[in-house]
Amino acid sequence: MKEAKKKLEELGEKILADIEERKNPSIEIPIRSLSNIIYDKKTGMLTLGEKTAKRFLFHTGHAKKFMQTMLVAAFCKELLDQNLHTSLRDLFYALKRTLPNSQENTFNEQNESDPIVVDLEVMLDVLREQLHLNADVRGRVVGDVIIRDRGDVIDWSKLGSGGWAIPSNVEDVEFKKVNADFVIVVEKNAAFERLHEDKFWRKHKCILITTQGQAARGTRRLIQRLATEYNLPVYVFTDADSYGWYIYSVIKYGSMSLAHVSDRLGTPNAKFLGLTISDIDKFGLKDFTIKAEEVDIKRAKEMLNYEWFKHPAWQKELKMMIEKKIKAELEALSGRGLKFITEVYLPEKVEKKDFLP
């Protein structure tokens, strides 16, 4: 919190200095377009390049965004001063108003304020959670783990069928006990519930996390913390399709839209556990596949050219999907029996270390 507050104060002091020196007040923001995103082979993550753009107060094309940036920065400073947290939605409503003696609103829709928050993140090199801004809760976790969260001690192994709802901000979560050998990250909620009900996490001494689709930032940060602070292997379990595989790549390498925080959200040591197109033959799932749509094929073709999918094993899986025009969801494993996933598929995969990089 102190670091974020200091950087906000430095931003304000810089603008004030520009005014006192009769300069056109400006801020410099790294460009977040695809042309400025680099795959760093050393770190195994997507990062932003060095291209930047300036935003000026006295510029007809910049003035409104400059004003919006200052409004959001001042609001975040107030949150930090009072040690309060709020949501992105609340920030939008708190700052939306009509400027005096005009017909112009500060913000019209939330899709104007959200990118400004990202601009601040990139410019200040902080997470929005460090600015005390939270998004909607998405993702759940279960395992033999005890944490302290805002003064409350929570045992992940004793929360019934639901598990612990992963908050948007996990920076201040303190781990009191972590008794696990690895982490399994599951794309689908239904698969998570099957594994939880069968107590897979207890039998195999692991932590189960469901992302419920594309992983939210709080979930990605929690995964990274477990991997780095406790040296736990992370295995990602998604559908056998281009979208499921991309969910894995975002957890591992970071995303193109959030390349500026890959170092705090990416988990380069993560491995892909399944489902693969090869698994369809290997585990007798032919009767439970789905015809791939054109949008699936198009996405797979795009991924073939991504530097981080150039590994021969991934090229093979992507090409097989394109050629066979099929995909399979995690639910396909239930076609072999409701407990097939917990008693055969996952134990065999983990034991044989049958992962993709």
Secondary structure, DSSP 8 states (H G I E B T S, - for coil): -HHHHHHHHHHHHHHHHHHHTT---EEEEE--SGGGEEEETTTTEEEE-S-EEEEESS-TTTHHHHHHHHHHHHHHHHHHHHT--EEHHHHHHHH--B-TTSS-BS-SSHHHHHHHHHHHHHHHT--GGGGTEE-----EEESSEEEEETTEEEEGGGSTTT-EE--S--TT-EEEEE--SEEEEES-HHHHHHHHHTTHHHHTTEEEEE-SSS--HHHHHHHHHHHHHS---EEEE--BSHHHHHHHHHHHH--STTGGGHHHH--TT-EEEE--HHHHHHTT-GGG-EE--HHHHHHHHHHHTSGGG-SHHHHHHHHHHHHHTEEB-GGGGGGG-TTHIIIIIHHHHHHHT--B-
